[in-house]
Amino acid sequence: MTRLEAIRLAAQERAALMVDRLRELVARESPPESPVELAACADLLEEWGTAVLGRPAQRILLDGLPHLLWEAEDQAVLLLGHYDTVWPAGTHDDWPFTLNSNRATGPGVADMKAGIVQMLTALELLGDTSRVGLLLTCDEETGSPASRPLIEEQAARSGAVLVGEPSTEEGALKVARKGGSMYRITVHGRAAHAGVEPHRGVNASVEAAYHVLAVREFAAEGTSVTPTLFTSGTMTNVVPETAVFCVDVRAWTREELDRVDGLIRGLTTRLPGATLSFGGGINRYPLQHSVSGHLFELAQHAAKEMGLTPVDGVSAPGASDANFTGGLGVPTLCGLGGVGGGSHARDEWVDVSQMPDRAALLAGLVESVLDPPQRN
């Protein structure tokens, strides 16, 4: 039996423990921007991670929220994930962790608590974790505003970053991800009585309407530009003084995000007296195949050596923290978490029968990074 085959067998022996851990972790709710619940979830993860790695975690408070880092001195590999979910506190009360055959459901079960359980199991399967770091953040679902510098700092001192976000429903890894931008555009007009003196006002709603229609034309093949939230006005008999609208942009290349950024910031007013102000901008540049390709090849090799079903790679329209690390040029592979779907929806699910093999695949990939296989 080869070393990688032994890893797979050891992972399969942990199948029941992995389900128990997933059940406990899903029950430990971790809603966005909720210090009390996030701290309680961090307590559990800190206990598990410290036991697995044999070294204490650094609990790093950023904007009052706890991020967990187990840093390695000579960090060849960084395992990266997040334990916050999109679900508000109390969701587990009416939608608890449920296991039906091999299909588990519950808030955050796929995105990405199954991935965290698999990462911890993979670390248990490794003979030596002294060169492997682990970072679990708690603000990914809100765009990683505080943790981004920490993520980039740890990525920059790592040889490779492996991200435990969920795979596709078919089990494919994420070898590329779209980048994303978010804008908040405020239109400043002038209030007036809508019935008596509308001509004295500058209607912010009308001005905003021009731009909501205009930004849609900035889209291109593979690039989406989507107006989302829109608010305006205060009373039905008042010419709106202020209007605010948000725009979501997704693209496969840096150049496209830069192009749309220039067009949005170049918007000019149509009504005399109106002004515009801009918030937001480019949040994540794309994760491109050029930084994931070699790691994907190593994952395919590890899967073959273990006797696993061959793994595929896909380009994913959504972004993750892998975009930050890949944007630095650090070799990055995403989608190494649970095989499931329905993220951010009430039908979120993960296939627990595949969790042991996925943990084994991750462990095998880490070993392949640490000790690359010889090419014939």
N, C-alpha and C positions, 0 to 999 in steps of 0.2 A: 504493500500500500504506500502510495506517495504521500508526501507531506500535505499536499492540497487535498487529496482524498481523505486523509485523516481529519483535516479541518472540517470538511463537509459532514463526516460522520459525527464528530463532536458537536456540531451545530444542531444536527437532527436530534441528538440526545437532550438538547435544551429546549425543544419545541414547547413543552407544557409550561416551563418557566417563562418563556418569552410571552406567551398568552397571558399568564398571570401578571407579569410586569406591565403589559399593555393595558390590561383592565385597570390596574392600580393607577397608572399614569393618566389615563383618560378621565378617571374619576377625580383626579387632582386638577381641578379646572385652572386654566391659565389664560383668562381673557385679556384682550389688549389694554395696556395702560392701567392695569389694576394692581397696585403695589402689594396689597395683602395677599391676593390669590397667587400672584406670580412668585412672591417670596416663599409661600408654602410649597409650590411646585418645585422651586429651586432647591428647597431643603431636601426633598426626596431625591432629586437628580444628583445633588451634591453627595449624598450618602452613597448612591449607586456608583457614580463615576469614580469617587475616591477609593471605593473598595476594589473596583476593577483595575484602576491604573496604579494604585499603591502610592499615590502622591496627592496632597491636598489640592483642592480647587482654590483659585482666586475668585472671590465673589466681588465683581466690579459693579458698583452702583453708578449708573448713568441716568441723569434726570430722575433719580429716585427708584429706578428699576434695576433688578439684579441680573447680571449676565455672568455666566460661569465659564472659567478658563482653566484648563489643565495644560500648562505650557510645558513643552519639552525643550531641554537645553539645546540640543542639536536637532532641530525640528525638520525632519525630512518629509513628513506628511502631517497635514492638518485635516482632521475630521470636523466638518462645519455643519451646524444645524440650528434650528430655533425651536423653542418650546412654547412660545405664545401661539394662540389660535385666534380665529376670527369670532369665536362664540362668546357671548356675554355670560357673566356669572349667573348661575342658576339653570343654564341650559341642560346640564347633566341630570337635573331633577326630573325633567319630563322627557329626556332623551338619553337614557343611560347607556353605558357600554352594553352591547348585546352581541352574542355569538350565535349565529344560525349556521350550522354545519361549519364550513371553513370561512364564512363571511362575517367579519366583525364590523359593527357600526357604532357610532358615537361621536361626540364633538371632538374634532382634531385627530381622529383615529388614523387617518391617512396623512394629513398635513399638520405636523409631521411626526406624531408620537410613535407610530410604528417604526419610522426611520430612526428615531432615537434609541428605541429598544434594540433594533438591529445593530446600530453603531456600538452600543455597549456590549452586545453579545460578540460582535466581531473583535473588539478589544480583548475580551476574555479568551478568545480563540488564538490570539497571537502569543507566541513564545516570549517576545520582548517588545514592550511598548515604550521603551526609553526614548525613542526618536519620533514618537507619535504624539501630537497635540490634539486636544479636543476643545472646541469652543461652541457653547450653546447660548444663543442670544434670546432676547425676549421682546424684540420690537420689529421683527421682520415683517409682520402683517401690516404694520403702519409705515413701511418703507425704510426701516432700519436707520432712522434719523440720528440716533445717538450711537448706535453700535458700529456704524460704517467705519469710522477711523480705527476702531479696535479690530474689526475684520480685516481691513487692509493692512494694518500693522502686522498681524499674525500671518497673513498670506505672504507678505513680502519676505518674511524670514523662514518660509517653508518651501520645500522643493515641489510639492504638489498639494492641491486642495481637493478633497473628496466630500461631496455635499449630499446629505441624507434626505433631500426632498423626495417626494414620491416619484416612482417611475410612471410610465403610462399604464393603462389597464392591461395591456398586453405584455408588460414587463420590460419595455424598451427604456434604455438610458437616455438622458438628455445631453446630446453632444453639442447643441447650439440653443441659444435662447434669444428671443427678441429683446432689444433694449427698450426703455420706456422713459417718457417725460410726462410731467403733469404741470399744468399751468392754471393759475387763478388770475383772471383778468377782471379788473375793476373799471367800470365806466363811471366817470364823474360828470353829472349834468347840473341842472339847476331846478329847484322845486318851484312850482307855481300852482295856483288854483286851476284844476283841470277843467272846470266849467266856466269860470268867469274870465280868467286871463291865461289860457293855455299857451298863447303866443309868447308870454314872458318867460316861459320855462325852457329848459333844454332837456328833452326826454331821454333819460338814460336807457330806458327799455328799447326805444327805437334804435338808438345808437348801437346798443349791444346786439340787436337783431341783425344788423348789417354784418357784424363780425362773426356771429354764430354761423351764418350762412357762408361767410368768406373762408373761414378756417377749414371747412369741409373740403374745399377745393385744393387744399395743400396735400391731400392724400395722394398716394401713388401706388403702383403695383408692389405689394408686400409691406406698404406703410399705411397704417390707419391713423386718422386724425378725427377724434370723436368728441364733440361737445357733450358734456355730461350735466353737472349741476348748474342750475340757473336760478338766481333770486333777484328780485327787483321790487322797488316801491315800498310804500308804507300804508297808504290809504287809497281807496278807490277814487277819491276826488282830488288827488294830488298828482301832478306831473312827477314821475319818479326822478329823484335826485341822484340815486345810485343804483347800479345794476352790477351783479357779479356773475360771471360764468366760468366754468372749469373746462379744460380740454385735456383729454387723454391721448397720448401719441405712442405708437409702438412701431418699431422698425428693425430690420435685420442688420443694418450697418450703422457705424458711427456717422458716416457722411450723411445718411438720411436724417438722423436725429439732428445733426447740425444744420442741415438745410431747412427743416421745419422750424427749428428754433429761431433761425434768422428771419423767416417769414412771419412768424407770430410776433416777434419783437419789433418787426417793421410795420405792423398795422398802424394806420393813421385814421384819425377821426373823420366822420362824414358830416356831422352837424356842427355849425358854428358854436363855439363855447364849450363843447364837450372835450374831455381829456381822458386818457387811458393810463392805467398803471398796471404793472405786471409783477406777479409773484410766481414762484416755482421755477421750473426749468428741467433740464435733463437730469434724471435721477440715476438711471443705470444704463451704461453702454452695453451693447450686445455681448453675449458669450458666443465666441466664434469657434468653428471647428478647428481652427489652427492651434488653439490652446488645449483642446480636449482630445484631439485625434490619437496621440500616443497613449494616453491613459485608457482610451476606449479599446485600443488594440491589446493592452495588457489585461483589461477586463475580459475581453473575448478569449484570450489565451488561458486565463485562470478558469473561466467557465468550462472550456474544453478539457483542461487537465482534471477538473473535478467531476466530469461527466454530467454537467448541467446542460439544460437546453441552451442552445446558442443564443446570445444576447444581441439584440438589435439596438441601433442608435437612431434617434429622431431629433428634429429641430422643433422646439417648443415655442409657442407664441407668448407664453407668460414669462415673466422675469423672476429671478430669485437672487439671493446673496452671491450665487455663483457668478453673476454678472459683474459684481465688484471685483472679485478675485481674478476672473478671467480678463477683465479690463486692465488689470495691472500687467498682463502677460504671463501670469503664474499658471502653469498647467493645472487645469480644473476640469473635473467631470461631475455632472449633476445627475439627479434621478436615481441615486443609489439606495433610496428608502423603500417603503412598502409598495407592493403591487396592489394598486387599488384605484379608486376614482371618486368622483363627486365632491372634490374638495370645495369647501365653502358653501356646501349645500346640505340639506337635511338627509340626503341619501348617500352621504360620505361613507365609504367602505374600504376595507383592506382584506386581502386574502391571507389569513394567518398561516395557511398550509405552506405558503411560499416564504415565510419569514426566515426559517432556518437556512434555506439555501441562499437567500439574499444576504444574510449575515455572513455566511461562508464565502460568498462571492466577494463581499467587501473585505473580509480578512485576507482572502487570497490576493486581492488587488493591492492591499497595503504591503503584503509580503513581496509582491512583484515589484513594487516601487522601491522598497528597501533593498531588495536583492534581485535585480532584473534577470529574467531568464536568458540563457545563452541562445543566441540566434545561430542556426545552422547555415 
